[in-house]
Amino acid sequence: MVRTRHVSIRACASPLDFPRVGIIVPRHGQSAVDRNRLKRRLREIIRQDVLPADRGLDLIVRAAPGAYAVPFAELRTEVTGLVRRLIG
């Protein structure tokens, strides 16, 4: 598992022929609208940047409380950097 201030990512080899991704966005005192917005942002980052480069890994992405206030570009940089570290 690797983490930054805003997200943590855990990976393991996928037993299937395709990657799977789980996204966890805890409440942290936020509204449903804010949680759904953060989930959509994380899904888009995964779809565009992570899945094309994935080598058969299952990923679990967990948002930290500070992730709600982070701009999209910074969140993208953190997630892609963490995935690069995991893939190695």
Secondary structure, 3 states (H helix, E strand, C coil): CEECCCEEEEEEECCCCCCEEEEECCCCCCCHHHHHHHHHHHHHHHHHHHHHHCCCEEEEEEECHHHHHCCHHHHHHHHHHHHHHHHC
